[in-house]
Amino acid sequence: MDWKVLTFLVCLYGFLKEYRPSEAYLSDYLTGPWKNLTIKEVNDEIYPVWTYAYLVWLVPVFLLTDYLRYQPMLALGGKLFFLFLTSNEINELIFSRLSLILTLPKIER
């Protein structure tokens, strides 16, 4: 495979993996009536923990990627992402079915 195609595929994979359209609405969600946090709490307590946790996680991932090279790490990342996505969908399906069963009125016979 040509290096230009390979570079494009790696960049496309990285973009699609890190694409988070809900990111712009996260502050509104956290400060809204659903979570009821103040802007000060979000900026002082939630975002710093999130940023430093992500930073700490990047160091071993970069070292492991350099040691194993990029292709196995991309394959592993894709498989783990697929497993997370399918397990999350299964959990949502089970939760929605149970919620539906529990909220339906009982039929008297």
TORPA-4810 file (N, C-alpha, C, O; in nm, 3 decimals):
<nodes>
NODE_1_0.084_-0.117_0.000_0.000_0.000_0.000_0.090_0.124_0.000_0.191_0.130_0.070_M
NODE_2_0.051_0.221_-0.078_0.128_0.345_-0.090_0.127_0.421_0.044_0.028_0.418_0.116_D
NODE_3_0.236_0.489_0.076_0.247_0.558_0.203_0.146_0.672_0.216_0.103_0.704_0.326_W
NODE_4_0.108_0.733_0.103_0.010_0.842_0.108_-0.128_0.789_0.147_-0.199_0.851_0.226_K
NODE_5_-0.165_0.674_0.092_-0.294_0.613_0.125_-0.294_0.570_0.272_-0.392_0.590_0.343_V
NODE_6_-0.185_0.509_0.316_-0.174_0.464_0.454_-0.181_0.582_0.552_-0.247_0.574_0.655_L
NODE_7_-0.112_0.690_0.518_-0.116_0.810_0.603_-0.256_0.868_0.607_-0.302_0.911_0.713_T
NODE_8_-0.324_0.871_0.495_-0.460_0.922_0.490_-0.554_0.835_0.575_-0.638_0.888_0.648_F
NODE_9_-0.539_0.703_0.566_-0.625_0.614_0.644_-0.600_0.628_0.794_-0.695_0.623_0.873_L
NODE_10_-0.475_0.645_0.834_-0.444_0.663_0.976_-0.503_0.795_1.026_-0.559_0.800_1.135_V
NODE_11_-0.490_0.901_0.946_-0.548_1.031_0.986_-0.700_1.024_0.990_-0.761_1.080_1.081_C
NODE_12_-0.761_0.957_0.893_-0.907_0.943_0.891_-0.955_0.863_1.013_-1.056_0.898_1.075_L
NODE_13_-0.884_0.757_1.047_-0.920_0.678_1.164_-0.909_0.762_1.291_-0.999_0.758_1.376_Y
NODE_14_-0.801_0.838_1.305_-0.785_0.923_1.423_-0.893_1.029_1.433_-0.943_1.057_1.542_G
NODE_15_-0.930_1.088_1.320_-1.035_1.189_1.320_-1.170_1.129_1.360_-1.240_1.183_1.445_F
NODE_16_-1.205_1.017_1.299_-1.335_0.956_1.329_-1.341_0.900_1.471_-1.448_0.900_1.533_L
NODE_17_-1.228_0.854_1.524_-1.226_0.801_1.660_-1.243_0.913_1.762_-1.307_0.893_1.865_K
NODE_18_-1.186_1.029_1.735_-1.191_1.140_1.830_-1.303_1.238_1.801_-1.315_1.339_1.871_E
NODE_19_-1.386_1.212_1.703_-1.495_1.302_1.667_-1.605_1.292_1.773_-1.662_1.185_1.794_Y
NODE_20_-1.632_1.403_1.836_-1.734_1.406_1.942_-1.826_1.524_1.919_-1.798_1.634_1.966_R
NODE_21_-1.936_1.503_1.847_-2.025_1.616_1.819_-2.096_1.670_1.943_-2.143_1.783_1.941_P
NODE_22_-2.103_1.592_2.049_-2.172_1.640_2.169_-2.082_1.725_2.258_-2.130_1.782_2.356_S
NODE_23_-1.955_1.734_2.226_-1.860_1.806_2.309_-1.898_1.953_2.327_-1.878_2.010_2.435_E
NODE_24_-1.950_2.015_2.223_-1.986_2.157_2.230_-2.101_2.181_2.326_-2.116_2.292_2.378_A
NODE_25_-2.183_2.082_2.350_-2.301_2.097_2.436_-2.280_2.041_2.576_-2.374_2.039_2.656_Y
NODE_26_-2.160_1.997_2.607_-2.135_1.933_2.736_-2.152_2.031_2.853_-2.211_1.995_2.955_L
NODE_27_-2.102_2.153_2.840_-2.116_2.251_2.948_-2.262_2.285_2.971_-2.306_2.297_3.086_S
NODE_28_-2.339_2.301_2.863_-2.481_2.330_2.878_-2.554_2.214_2.947_-2.643_2.236_3.029_D
NODE_29_-2.516_2.093_2.914_-2.578_1.976_2.976_-2.545_1.969_3.125_-2.633_1.944_3.207_Y
NODE_30_-2.418_1.992_3.159_-2.378_1.981_3.299_-2.435_2.093_3.384_-2.462_2.072_3.503_L
NODE_31_-2.453_2.212_3.327_-2.506_2.325_3.405_-2.657_2.337_3.393_-2.716_2.425_3.456_T
NODE_32_-2.720_2.254_3.315_-2.864_2.259_3.296_-2.937_2.188_3.409_-2.876_2.147_3.507_G
NODE_33_-3.068_2.176_3.395_-3.148_2.114_3.502_-3.125_1.964_3.517_-3.168_1.905_3.617_P
NODE_34_-3.057_1.901_3.421_-3.036_1.756_3.429_-2.933_1.721_3.534_-2.952_1.627_3.612_W
NODE_35_-2.822_1.796_3.538_-2.716_1.769_3.636_-2.708_1.876_3.744_-2.658_1.849_3.853_K
NODE_36_-2.756_1.997_3.715_-2.769_2.105_3.813_-2.636_2.140_3.880_-2.631_2.156_4.002_N
NODE_37_-2.529_2.153_3.801_-2.400_2.197_3.852_-2.381_2.344_3.817_-2.438_2.392_3.718_L
NODE_38_-2.303_2.415_3.895_-2.274_2.554_3.861_-2.159_2.559_3.761_-2.085_2.462_3.745_T
NODE_39_-2.145_2.673_3.695_-2.036_2.689_3.598_-1.902_2.682_3.670_-1.804_2.630_3.616_I
NODE_40_-1.897_2.735_3.791_-1.772_2.730_3.869_-1.734_2.585_3.902_-1.617_2.549_3.893_K
NODE_41_-1.831_2.503_3.939_-1.803_2.361_3.967_-1.754_2.289_3.843_-1.660_2.210_3.849_E
NODE_42_-1.816_2.316_3.731_-1.776_2.250_3.607_-1.634_2.290_3.569_-1.553_2.204_3.534_V
NODE_43_-1.604_2.420_3.575_-1.471_2.467_3.534_-1.362_2.433_3.634_-1.248_2.409_3.594_N
NODE_44_-1.395_2.429_3.764_-1.292_2.407_3.866_-1.275_2.261_3.905_-1.166_2.222_3.948_D
NODE_45_-1.379_2.179_3.893_-1.371_2.043_3.944_-1.382_1.935_3.837_-1.316_1.831_3.849_E
NODE_46_-1.462_1.956_3.735_-1.485_1.849_3.637_-1.384_1.854_3.523_-1.318_1.754_3.494_I
NODE_47_-1.370_1.969_3.458_-1.279_1.977_3.343_-1.133_1.952_3.378_-1.066_1.884_3.300_Y
NODE_48_-1.079_2.002_3.490_-0.939_1.971_3.521_-0.914_1.821_3.540_-0.813_1.769_3.492_P
NODE_49_-1.002_1.752_3.608_-0.984_1.608_3.629_-0.987_1.535_3.495_-0.905_1.446_3.471_V
NODE_50_-1.081_1.573_3.409_-1.095_1.511_3.279_-0.968_1.532_3.196_-0.919_1.439_3.133_W
NODE_51_-0.915_1.654_3.196_-0.797_1.687_3.116_-0.675_1.611_3.165_-0.602_1.553_3.084_T
NODE_52_-0.651_1.610_3.296_-0.532_1.543_3.348_-0.544_1.391_3.338_-0.444_1.323_3.317_Y
NODE_53_-0.663_1.337_3.352_-0.681_1.193_3.335_-0.650_1.153_3.191_-0.587_1.050_3.167_A
NODE_54_-0.694_1.235_3.096_-0.665_1.207_2.955_-0.515_1.218_2.929_-0.459_1.137_2.856_Y
NODE_55_-0.450_1.317_2.990_-0.306_1.336_2.972_-0.227_1.219_3.029_-0.131_1.172_2.967_L
NODE_56_-0.266_1.171_3.147_-0.197_1.058_3.209_-0.214_0.932_3.124_-0.121_0.852_3.113_V
NODE_57_-0.328_0.913_3.065_-0.355_0.796_2.983_-0.277_0.800_2.851_-0.242_0.695_2.798_W
NODE_58_-0.249_0.920_2.798_-0.178_0.932_2.671_-0.034_0.882_2.678_0.016_0.827_2.581_L
NODE_59_0.034_0.901_2.790_0.175_0.864_2.801_0.195_0.713_2.779_0.277_0.677_2.694_V
NODE_60_0.125_0.623_2.851_0.147_0.480_2.822_0.099_0.439_2.684_0.157_0.349_2.623_P
NODE_61_-0.006_0.503_2.634_-0.053_0.468_2.500_0.051_0.505_2.395_0.075_0.427_2.302_V
NODE_62_0.113_0.622_2.407_0.217_0.661_2.312_0.338_0.569_2.321_0.393_0.529_2.218_F
NODE_63_0.379_0.534_2.443_0.494_0.444_2.457_0.464_0.306_2.401_0.548_0.247_2.333_L
NODE_64_0.345_0.254_2.428_0.307_0.123_2.375_0.295_0.127_2.223_0.331_0.031_2.155_L
NODE_65_0.244_0.237_2.171_0.232_0.251_2.026_0.369_0.254_1.960_0.389_0.191_1.856_T
NODE_66_0.464_0.325_2.018_0.598_0.328_1.961_0.667_0.193_1.971_0.746_0.156_1.884_D
NODE_67_0.639_0.119_2.077_0.702_-0.011_2.095_0.643_-0.115_1.998_0.718_-0.192_1.938_Y
NODE_68_0.511_-0.117_1.984_0.445_-0.218_1.901_0.425_-0.176_1.756_0.382_-0.256_1.673_L
NODE_69_0.454_-0.053_1.727_0.428_0.010_1.597_0.279_0.041_1.585_0.200_0.000_1.670_R
NODE_70_0.243_0.112_1.483_0.108_0.167_1.477_0.001_0.069_1.432_-0.113_0.078_1.479_Y
NODE_71_0.032_-0.023_1.344_-0.071_-0.111_1.289_-0.138_-0.199_1.395_-0.261_-0.205_1.397_Q
NODE_72_-0.065_-0.267_1.483_-0.134_-0.344_1.587_-0.216_-0.257_1.683_-0.323_-0.297_1.728_P
NODE_73_-0.165_-0.137_1.712_-0.239_-0.049_1.802_-0.367_0.002_1.738_-0.469_0.017_1.806_M
NODE_74_-0.364_0.029_1.609_-0.485_0.071_1.539_-0.587_-0.043_1.535_-0.706_-0.021_1.555_L
NODE_75_-0.539_-0.164_1.510_-0.630_-0.279_1.508_-0.691_-0.302_1.647_-0.811_-0.326_1.659_A
NODE_76_-0.608_-0.294_1.750_-0.658_-0.311_1.887_-0.757_-0.200_1.924_-0.861_-0.228_1.984_L
NODE_77_-0.726_-0.077_1.889_-0.816_0.034_1.917_-0.949_0.020_1.845_-1.054_0.050_1.902_G
NODE_78_-0.945_-0.025_1.720_-1.069_-0.045_1.646_-1.154_-0.155_1.706_-1.276_-0.142_1.715_G
NODE_79_-1.090_-0.265_1.747_-1.165_-0.375_1.808_-1.226_-0.334_1.942_-1.342_-0.365_1.970_K
NODE_80_-1.147_-0.265_2.024_-1.200_-0.221_2.153_-1.312_-0.120_2.137_-1.409_-0.123_2.213_L
NODE_81_-1.300_-0.031_2.038_-1.406_0.066_2.013_-1.534_-0.005_1.969_-1.643_0.032_2.013_F
NODE_82_-1.521_-0.107_1.883_-1.637_-0.183_1.838_-1.701_-0.258_1.954_-1.823_-0.262_1.966_F
NODE_83_-1.618_-0.319_2.040_-1.671_-0.391_2.157_-1.743_-0.296_2.252_-1.850_-0.329_2.304_L
NODE_84_-1.686_-0.178_2.275_-1.751_-0.080_2.362_-1.882_-0.034_2.302_-1.982_-0.021_2.372_F
NODE_85_-1.882_-0.010_2.171_-2.003_0.038_2.104_-2.114_-0.067_2.111_-2.228_-0.034_2.141_L
NODE_86_-2.081_-0.192_2.082_-2.184_-0.295_2.084_-2.230_-0.325_2.227_-2.349_-0.349_2.248_T
NODE_87_-2.139_-0.323_2.325_-2.182_-0.349_2.462_-2.269_-0.235_2.513_-2.363_-0.258_2.589_S
NODE_88_-2.239_-0.113_2.472_-2.321_0.000_2.512_-2.460_-0.009_2.450_-2.559_0.023_2.516_N
NODE_89_-2.468_-0.052_2.325_-2.598_-0.067_2.260_-2.679_-0.179_2.325_-2.801_-0.166_2.340_E
NODE_90_-2.613_-0.287_2.364_-2.683_-0.397_2.431_-2.737_-0.350_2.566_-2.850_-0.383_2.603_I
NODE_91_-2.655_-0.274_2.641_-2.701_-0.221_2.770_-2.820_-0.128_2.752_-2.915_-0.133_2.830_N
NODE_92_-2.816_-0.043_2.650_-2.928_0.048_2.624_-3.054_-0.030_2.586_-3.164_0.006_2.628_E
NODE_93_-3.038_-0.136_2.509_-3.152_-0.217_2.469_-3.216_-0.284_2.590_-3.338_-0.283_2.605_L
NODE_94_-3.133_-0.342_2.676_-3.186_-0.408_2.796_-3.253_-0.306_2.887_-3.362_-0.332_2.939_I
NODE_95_-3.190_-0.191_2.908_-3.248_-0.089_2.994_-3.381_-0.037_2.939_-3.475_-0.016_3.014_F
NODE_96_-3.387_-0.017_2.806_-3.512_0.034_2.749_-3.624_-0.070_2.760_-3.738_-0.033_2.786_S
NODE_97_-3.593_-0.197_2.742_-3.695_-0.301_2.755_-3.744_-0.312_2.899_-3.864_-0.323_2.924_R
NODE_98_-3.652_-0.308_2.994_-3.693_-0.317_3.135_-3.773_-0.194_3.177_-3.871_-0.206_3.251_L
NODE_99_-3.733_-0.078_3.129_-3.808_0.043_3.161_-3.948_0.037_3.105_-4.044_0.078_3.170_S
NODE_100_-3.959_-0.015_2.985_-4.090_-0.026_2.922_-4.178_-0.124_2.999_-4.296_-0.097_3.022_L
NODE_101_-4.122_-0.236_3.038_-4.199_-0.336_3.112_-4.244_-0.282_3.247_-4.357_-0.306_3.290_I
NODE_102_-4.156_-0.208_3.315_-4.188_-0.158_3.448_-4.287_-0.042_3.446_-4.357_-0.018_3.544_L
NODE_103_-4.293_0.032_3.334_-4.383_0.148_3.329_-4.517_0.116_3.267_-4.609_0.197_3.276_T
NODE_104_-4.531_0.001_3.204_-4.660_-0.035_3.146_-4.764_-0.061_3.256_-4.731_-0.122_3.358_L
NODE_105_-4.886_-0.016_3.236_-4.986_-0.045_3.339_-5.015_-0.196_3.340_-5.014_-0.263_3.237_P
NODE_106_-5.042_-0.245_3.459_-5.069_-0.388_3.471_-5.210_-0.416_3.423_-5.305_-0.344_3.454_K
NODE_107_-5.220_-0.520_3.347_-5.351_-0.559_3.290_-5.421_-0.649_3.391_-5.367_-0.750_3.435_I
NODE_108_-5.542_-0.610_3.427_-5.618_-0.690_3.523_-5.694_-0.799_3.445_-5.755_-0.772_3.342_E
NODE_109_-5.688_-0.916_3.496_-5.757_-1.027_3.430_-5.859_-1.087_3.521_-5.927_-1.182_3.483_R
</nodes>
